[in-house]
Amino acid sequence: MFTRWIHIPSERSTLLIGPRRSGKTTLLRHRFPDLKYTTLDDLDHLDWTGRDPKGFVQSLGNSGIIDEIQRSPKLTVAVKHAIDSYQAYLLMTGSSTLGLLDTTADTLAGRIDILSLPPACWGEDLGEPTHALFSEQAHPLQIKQGNRLLHRALTYGQFPEILTCGTEEEKHETLIRYRNTYFTRDLMQLSNIENLDGLLAILHHLANSLGSHLEITNFAREAGVSHFTAKKYLNALGQAELTFQLYGYQYGPAKKFIKAAKTYFSDNGILYSLKMPISQGPLLESFVISELEKRRKLGYIPAERLYYYKSAAGNEIDLLIEMQNTLYAVEIKSSKRPGGKDLRNLKNFSSTKKVRVKRFCFYLGEEYQSVDNVELIPVAALFRGR
């Protein structure tokens, strides 16, 4: 087990959410070996929580770990009682936020921390982060190491078990098993989904339309399912944290969510498991955006969410990040030498809000450069960057 880049408070009860196989259980059992562990994947425990939730929580004593609590969201009422009555210290995990976060917010507001554990960041298995992505430069030798490892990261992703596989064949077999269990059948059970073919159609169409705007009506037609089914399945994927969305950025708080969303997978390993041919440009864009989203969830990028931008004239920016009164405009290019055309939208971008704008382009070269007020960052800088 390698050390994850997340801090779990040792004095405050916590709900840790994240997709299946992101390492939540391993992390808690490794860091808190003295706490009594229970999992609601055990049908006996799950039945107990339904019949006597208060008794189940009391059986843990003053502290304990409850794994997969999303299987019994009402258990949070008993957790609240334990925290209020005898200052219990409870660590909980959830692999799907479907119905869980609303219940938790209503029941445990102010009593627990809610943290997110995504699949590992690139380089997380090799040690602590070494540099801040947007304000520090990685060491040149580390950039070279990152470039040597980039193809593997783009292909197989960063699920912890994948990182410990010894061969590419093992990685392949593990990701296919994930697709057939955690990414599909387990999700169907959690979200009351009955149509496996429909879910696979949604997943494949998402992979085919990486970086495109998601209009539900068109998407449903292309995937061969009803509008209601498409919306339900897309919501389930998001609730299981297998996907996340970027909304179009518009100036003014009331306008930020007007544009159609773009949907990305939380890790490139999910893409690989679908066995879809994807060109380098969308694959690299998905990789960079998902890696930045992981760091946002871990708190290294202090932003409420990530956005994309599209002007009235159709000019797009891959990513916008609001941080500390500064707007970070980010483009991703699968080129070793971005030209003027590649950087044009960034150079022309300006904000009507009174905030500072910084412009960045992640590219496949090895050098940090500044071109016409655009900072070029090697994609390999993501390796062990925070």
N, C-alpha and C positions, 0 to 999 in steps of 0.2 A: 504493500500500500504506500503510495507516494503522498507527500504532504500537499493538501489542497490549499488554494489561495483564498480561503474564506475564514473569517473569525466567527466562532460560535461562542456567545457569552456563557460564562460558567456560573452566573448568578441569576439569570433571568430565563424563564421558560421560553421555548422557541419552537416555531413551526418551520420546518425546512421543506421547501417545495422544489420540484424539478422533475424532468422526464424519467421514466424507468431507465435503469442502468446508468444513471449519471453519477452514482456512487454515494447516495445519501446514507444508506444503511451502513455501508463499510466505514464511511467517515465518522458517524456517530459512535459506532461500536469500537472503533479504533481510538478515538479521542476520549471516550467516556466508558472505559472497560468495566468500571465498578457499578454502573447503573444497570438495574434489572431491565432486560430487553423482552418486549413482546411484539408480535406482528399480527395484524389483522388479515394477512394472507392465510393464517391458520384458521380453519373454519370453526374450530371449537372456540377460539378467542373471539371470532367475529360473532358467533351465536351468543356468547356471554355478554358482549357489549349491547346486543339488542335486548336481552332479557334484564340485565342488571348493570347499566353503565356505571353507576356510582360504585357498586361493589368491585367492578373490574378495575377502576382507577385506584380505589383504596388498596387493592391487592399489590399495587406497585410500591406502596409505602410512601415515603417522603420524596422519592425521586425515581425516575425511570424513563424508558424510551418506548414510545408507541409508534410502530412502523405501519405505514399505509393507512393512516387515519381517515383518508377520503372514503374508505369503505363504510365508515360509520360516522358521518358528519355530526350527528346529534351527540356523539361522545364529548364534543367540546363543552357541553353544559356541565357534565361531570368533571371535566378538567377545570372549568372555571370555579366550581365548588371547592375542589382540592387546593387550588391556588389561593383562594380567598380564605378558606377555613384553616389550613395548616401550612401555608406557604410552600406548597409542593413545587419541586423543580422538575418539570417534565419537558422532554424533547420529543417532538413529533415529526414524522415525515409524511408527505403527500405527493403522489405521482400524478394526480389530476386535481385541478382546482375546481372542477365541475361541482357546484353546489357547496364547496368547502370554504372558499374565501368569504362568501357572503355570510355563511353561518359563523365563521370564526370572527369576522369583523363585528357582527352583532353581539356575540357572546363574550369574546376575549379582548375587546378593544382596550388598549392601554395596559393589558396584563402580560402580553407576550410580544416577542419579536417575530416577524415573518421574514425569512430570508430565502433567497433563491440559489440553488446549486445547479448550474447548467453542466453539460458535458465539459470536460477539462479544456482550459485554454491551451493554445498551441505552446508547448514547452513547459507546461505546468508539471509534467512528470519528471522534469530534469532539475527542478529547484525553484527557488523563489524568483519573482520577477526582477529583472535587472535594470529596467529603464522605463520612463514614462513616454508613451507613444508620441504624444503631440508636443512635448517640451524638451525631450532629451534624445540623444542619438545613441543607438546601439553600437557596440564595439564592432569594427570592420570584420574581425574574425567570426563574431557571432552572426553577422549578416551572411557570411559565406556558409556557415554551418546551417543557418536557416534555409538558404537556397538549396543546399544539398538535400534537406529533409522536406522541401515544399511539396514535391509531387506526392509523397506518401500522405502528407497532411491533407492535401486537396482531395485525394482519392478516398482514404479510409476514415478520415475524421478523428475525433478526440474522445470518444467514449472510453472511460478508464480501462475497461476490460480489453478493448482493442489495442490500447497502448502497451498492454502487457503480453499480447500475443507474440510468439517468437517468429512466425513466418507470415508471408502474405496469404498463403492458403488458409492459415488459421484465422486471419482477419476476415477473409472472404466468408468462410463458413460461419463465423460468429455473427457477422452482420446479416447474413441471410436468415440465420436463426432468430435474430432480433426482429427482422421484418415479419416473420411468420408467427411470432409470439407477441412481443411487447408493442410493436408498431401497428399491429392489426388486431389479432384476436383478443389480446388483453384490453386494448382500447375499446373494442366492440362490447366487451363485458362491462367495462366501467361506464360507458356512455349509452348503453341500451341501443347499440347499432346492430342491425340484423343482416345487412347486405354487404358481405365481404367484397364481392365484385365491385359494388358501388364505391366502397371505401378505397379499394385499390385504384379505381378509375380516377378518383379525386386526387390521390397521391401522385399518380403518373401525370395527370394534367398539370398539377402544381409544378412538378419537375420540368415539364415541357415549357412552362410559361414563367420561368424564373425571371424576376426583374420586370415583369409586365404588370399593368394595372389590372386589378381583380374586380370585374363587374360580374356579380353573382349570376345574373340571367344568362349572359354569354358563357360563363364558366360552366353552369349546369348543363347547358345544351351541348357543349364540347365534351363534357364528361359522361353524357348520356343518362343523367339523373334529373329528378325534379328540382325546382328552385328551393323548395323546403328542405329536401334531402341534402342538397349541396351546402346550404347554409348550416344545417345541423352538423354535418360531417366536418366542415371547415372549423366550426366552433369547437367541436370535440378535439380536433388536432391542436388547436390553440390552447384549450384548457389542459391538455396533456403535455403542453410545452414542447411538442414536437415541431411546431411552427410558431412564428411570430409575425406581426404585421408592421409595416411602415405606412404611415398616413401622409398624405400630401400636406406640406407646410404652407400655410397661408398667413399673411400678416394680421395680427390681432387675435386674441385668445378665442373668440367665437368662431373663427374661420379655419382653425388648424385641421379639422377633420372633414372638410368638405370634399376634398378630392378622393377618388377611388384608392383603396389600399393596395399595397404590394405585399405578397406573402413570401416569406423565406423559411427554409428549414433551419432548426436550431443547431444542426451540425451536419457537415458534409457526409458523414457516415450514413445518415438516413438516405441521402441521395444515392449513394453507392448501392445500398441494399435494394433499391428499386430497379437496378440494372438498366438504367436509361442512358442512351448516348447523349451527352451534354457537351457543347463546345466550350473551349477554354474561357472565353469572355464571361458568360453567365456563371460558369463554375467558380472562377476566381472572384467575381462579384459576390456570389453567395458566401464564399469562404470568408472574405474580408468582413462583410457586414455581420455574419453570424459571430465571428471572433470579437468584433466590437460590441455586439449585443451581450455576449458573455461577460465582458469586462464591465459593461453598464450594470448588469444584474449583480455583479460582485461588488459594485460600488467604486470601482477604479475610474469610471467615467460618470461623474456626478450629474446625470441628466435624467429627467422624468421619463423620456422615451426618445427614440430615434425617428427622424422624418426623412422623406425625400422631397424634392422640389420640382415643379413643372410650371414654366411660365405660360402666359396666354399664347405666346408664339410657338410653344411646344419645346422650348429648350429645357433640358432636365439636368438636375444635379443628383447624383446617386444617393447622397446622404447629407442631412443637416443635423447638427447637434447643438443644442443650447446649453452652454455651460458658463456660469459665473459672468453674466452680462456680455458674453461673447458668443457669436454664432460661427460655428465651425462648418464650412462647406467642404465636402469631401467627394472626390471622384476616384474611380478605380479603373485602371487601364491595364490590359494584358499586353503591354508593350515594354520593351527595354529602353526605348527612346521616344517618349511622348512628344508629339509635335504641336504646332500652334493650333491645329484643328482639335486635338485631344483636350487642350486646355482652354479653348475658347469660352465655353459656358462658365467655367470657373472665373476667368478673368472678367467676364461681363456681368457676373452676378454681384448684386448690391442689395442691401436691405433698406426698406423704408422705415424700419424701426431704428431708434437711436441706440444701436448696439454696435460694437466692434465686430468686424467680419475677418476671419482668418480662413485662408484657402489652402487646401491640401490635396495632393494626388498620390495615391498608392500605386506603384508601378513595379515592373519586374526587374528593374535595374538594381545595382548594388550601391549607388552613391546617393547621399543626401544632397539635394540641389535646390536652388531657388530660381524660378523662371517667371519673370513678369508678375511678381508678387504672389506666386503660387509655390508652396513648399512641396517638393517631391520627396516622398518617403518610400523606401524599398518595402515591398510586401513582406520581405523576410524580417523586417523590424518587428512584426507581430510576434515573432518567435521570442518567448519569454518577456514580452513587453506588457506593460500594464496600462 
